[in-house]
């Protein structure tokens, strides 16, 4: 059973953390600004997709030929959503408009989660080898 648990958590560790992060960012935004309208939902999706695409383009030259890339086992202890959500929740009230808040919260949640996981991997693996 332990082997099966290890396998499943290792497969889910990164998407699990992102799901928690994005859900919390959405819940926080709804709590602060109220239920989203159709356009707000579109802005939320656009913010998350924009951050993901920007960071994907930045990292693209370093992708392995096949994904998902292998990550260090420490990533299974993924508590990084707490950090990412703290960044989103830290946006001072009134800083952005309601519409911008739906875009900004998903953008910040996505970007901070990706960067925090990437930083953890970089710290564990050390400096990348030059080709």
Secondary structure, 3 states (H helix, E strand, C coil): CHHHHHHHHHHHHHHHHHHHHHHHHHHHHHHHHCCCCHHHHHHHHHHHHHHHHHHHHHHHHHCCCCCCCCCCHHHHCCCHHHHHHHHHHCCCCCCCCHHHHHHHHHHHHHHHHHHHHHHHHHHHHCCCCCC
